[in-house]
């Protein structure tokens, strides 16, 4: 999964996803629904209240990578 540059591409290129759109699209492909992503984001925010949005998104991306990897292994 590639998350690098999605903010840049959304700003300067047409029809490219934002961070949130990219996360939700990848989550959908691997069988994670929107409510689960929102819950992940809330858990991160609760445990790290001063965390910046980019780091929260990066952590969600890491969580999705782990979920995807676990599905491949099992």
Secondary structure by P-SEA (a helix, b strand, c coil): ccccaaaaaaacccccccaaaaaaaaaaaacccaaaaaaaaaaaaaacccccaaaaaaaaaaaaaaaaaaaaac
